[in-house]
Amino acid sequence: MNKETIKKFRNIKTPFYYYDLDILNSTLDILKEESANSGIKLHYALKANPNPRILKQIADYGLGADCVSWNEIDAALKAGIEPSEIVFAGVGKSDEEIENAVKADIFCFNCESIPEMEVINEIASKQNRVTRIALRINPLIEAHTHKYITTGIEESKFGINTWELEDVVKKLKDLQFIQLIGIHFHVGSQITQMSVFQSLCSRINELQEWFSSRNAPLRVINIGGGLGIDYENPENQPKFKEYFSLVKKFIQLKPGQELHFEPGRSVVGQCGSLISRVLYVKPGSNTLFAVLDAGMTDLIRPALYQAYHKIENLTSDGKKLRYDVVGPICESSDTFGKSVYLPETHRGDFIAIRSAGAYGEAMASRYNLRPLPQAVFSDDLQK
């Protein structure tokens, strides 16, 4: 952020999310080039950030959508994403959501249980539509990330366990209004160890042979999302080239199969910052407290996941001191960072909490009856 941009922040009520569209477009350029080189189809995971302007930009780049609610599907459609590019995931789809998605004729449902398959079949039969599904399989792979965002292990609520697959394939023969077109995986989020994806590829190869032996052809292999970003260095782009190259090297596709990905955080994470003002600086027993007007209601990741975000003082160049950077919410967990070294900080200084484009605005709440933060885009400040 340059000085002219920061000056314009003075006219905007804080806290707010600032989105740098140059960073978003640069990320999308790299993502589109690397995926095209690898012949991979992309479905953006809306749960990361469904802001309409960001979603429209992503749609304009030709990405599909990975949705976990009907409202997300509706948002994707309004942004211009075709139903044929939308997948519907989630362990708890309601009957109404399924009815709407069947009617919209989306690309497929990522199914997570036999009971869900039965419900989709029943609803599809009432509309006399054969509906496409992929089976979300729990690959029993440790993602080496926070336990709240690990989804591919046995005790997870997500997915179908491999020991259930025999019953699933048998059940499919009785469900005349659903068509199995593929298998789907998602082992977790914010994965930075590429070996996790290599292990997933090996597991997929094993399962491919299992389905072939049951005469269950698969057109789609959906490897899900999970690629992490560099929170310590917000200027760094995600490692798309390394990621796609590794998968293409180790996965063994059969003739006619499509490889699908569902990136979310890696698309939008680095383009967004939460901008806040300092309300007070107060002494503590071992540190200084910088109390912001932004709190866990605006960005919950540090409180929920103990997540790290780089914190910058945008308006001070004094000597560096140690601060606990906290918010105004009546919870002790309302802390953005402990023992953070910042230039000497004063009331009214602007603070940027970086790499907040994913799971920031999307997870904001009105706890303590606080207003939701607004979104400001870089091109808004150029007018």
Rosetta blueprint (number, residue, H / E / L):
1 M L
2 N L
3 K H
4 E H
5 T H
6 I H
7 K H
8 K H
9 F H
10 R H
11 N H
12 I L
13 K L
14 T L
15 P L
16 F E
17 Y E
18 Y E
19 Y E
20 D L
21 L H
22 D H
23 I H
24 L H
25 N H
26 S H
27 T H
28 L H
29 D H
30 I H
31 L H
32 K H
33 E H
34 E H
35 S H
36 A H
37 N H
38 S H
39 G L
40 I E
41 K E
42 L E
43 H E
44 Y E
45 A E
46 L H
47 K H
48 A H
49 N L
50 P L
51 N L
52 P H
53 R H
54 I H
55 L H
56 K H
57 Q H
58 I H
59 A H
60 D H
61 Y L
62 G L
63 L L
64 G E
65 A E
66 D E
67 C E
68 V L
69 S L
70 W H
71 N H
72 E H
73 I H
74 D H
75 A H
76 A H
77 L H
78 K H
79 A L
80 G L
81 I L
82 E L
83 P H
84 S H
85 E H
86 I E
87 V E
88 F E
89 A L
90 G L
91 V L
92 G L
93 K L
94 S L
95 D H
96 E H
97 E H
98 I H
99 E H
100 N H
101 A H
102 V H
103 K H
104 A H
105 D L
106 I L
107 F L
108 C E
109 F E
110 N E
111 C E
112 E L
113 S L
114 I H
115 P H
116 E H
117 M H
118 E H
119 V H
120 I H
121 N H
122 E H
123 I H
124 A H
125 S H
126 K H
127 Q H
128 N L
129 R L
130 V L
131 T E
132 R E
133 I E
134 A E
135 L E
136 R E
137 I E
138 N E
139 P L
140 L L
141 I L
142 E L
143 A L
144 H L
145 T L
146 H L
147 K H
148 Y H
149 I H
150 T E
151 T L
152 G L
153 I L
154 E L
155 E L
156 S L
157 K L
158 F L
159 G L
160 I E
161 N E
162 T H
163 W H
164 E H
165 L H
166 E H
167 D H
168 V H
169 V H
170 K H
171 K H
172 L H
173 K L
174 D L
175 L L
176 Q L
177 F L
178 I E
179 Q E
180 L E
181 I E
182 G E
183 I E
184 H E
185 F L
186 H L
187 V L
188 G E
189 S L
190 Q L
191 I E
192 T L
193 Q L
194 M H
195 S H
196 V H
197 F H
198 Q H
199 S H
200 L H
201 C H
202 S H
203 R H
204 I H
205 N H
206 E H
207 L H
208 Q H
209 E H
210 W H
211 F H
212 S H
213 S H
214 R L
215 N L
216 A L
217 P L
218 L L
219 R L
220 V E
221 I E
222 N E
223 I L
224 G L
225 G L
226 G L
227 L E
228 G L
229 I L
230 D L
231 Y L
232 E L
233 N L
234 P L
235 E L
236 N L
237 Q L
238 P L
239 K L
240 F H
241 K H
242 E H
243 Y H
244 F H
245 S H
246 L H
247 V H
248 K H
249 K H
250 F H
251 I L
252 Q L
253 L L
254 K L
255 P L
256 G L
257 Q L
258 E E
259 L E
260 H E
261 F E
262 E L
263 P L
264 G L
265 R H
266 S H
267 V H
268 V H
269 G H
270 Q H
271 C H
272 G E
273 S E
274 L E
275 I E
276 S E
277 R E
278 V E
279 L E
280 Y E
281 V E
282 K E
283 P E
284 G L
285 S L
286 N L
287 T L
288 L E
289 F E
290 A E
291 V E
292 L E
293 D L
294 A L
295 G L
296 M L
297 T L
298 D L
299 L L
300 I L
301 R H
302 P H
303 A H
304 L H
305 Y H
306 Q L
307 A L
308 Y L
309 H L
310 K L
311 I E
312 E E
313 N E
314 L L
315 T L
316 S L
317 D L
318 G L
319 K L
320 K E
321 L E
322 R E
323 Y E
324 D E
325 V E
326 V E
327 G L
328 P L
329 I L
330 C L
331 E L
332 S L
333 S L
334 D L
335 T E
336 F E
337 G E
338 K E
339 S E
340 V E
341 Y E
342 L E
343 P E
344 E L
345 T L
346 H L
347 R L
348 G L
349 D L
350 F E
351 I E
352 A E
353 I E
354 R L
355 S L
356 A L
357 G L
358 A L
359 Y L
360 G L
361 E H
362 A H
363 M H
364 A L
365 S L
366 R L
367 Y H
368 N H
369 L H
370 R L
371 P L
372 L L
373 P L
374 Q E
375 A E
376 V E
377 F E
378 S H
379 D H
380 D H
381 L H
382 Q H
383 K L
